[in-house]
Structure formats: structure tokens, C-alpha cells
């Protein structure tokens, strides 16, 4: 499909072709960035979940220490 579009645009002149190619390149680059961002967000969510679990353990340990010290 992109080859057909390039042929149509190239018949309109070199500037139209260059403009189309630039837009096409930008869109493809943005798709790659979006995929990386999705993966990064997924990793952040995993990290937040792990830290939340660890915080709960630390919180229970602190509560136990406070109870032993009667604070």
C-alpha cells in the first residue's frame, strides 16, 4: 500500500514526495516509541507492585517492634 501511495505522491512532484516520506518516517518512529513506552510502563507497574509488597512487610515489622517497645 505504501508503494502505491509513493507512486501517486511522486507524480505530484518531488516536494510532495519528500513531505510524504517525512510524515511516513515520523509515524513509523512514533509507533516504535509507543511500543517502548508501553513496555516501560508495564515494567513500572511490576516494580510498583513489588515495592508495595515489600512496604507491607516492612510496615508489619515496624508495627511489631512498636508493640514490643509499647510505643
ABEGO torsion letter per residue (X at the ends): XAAAAAAAAAAAEAAAAAAAAAAAAAAAAAAAAAAAAAAAAAAAAAAAAAAAAAAAAAAAAAAAAAAAAGX
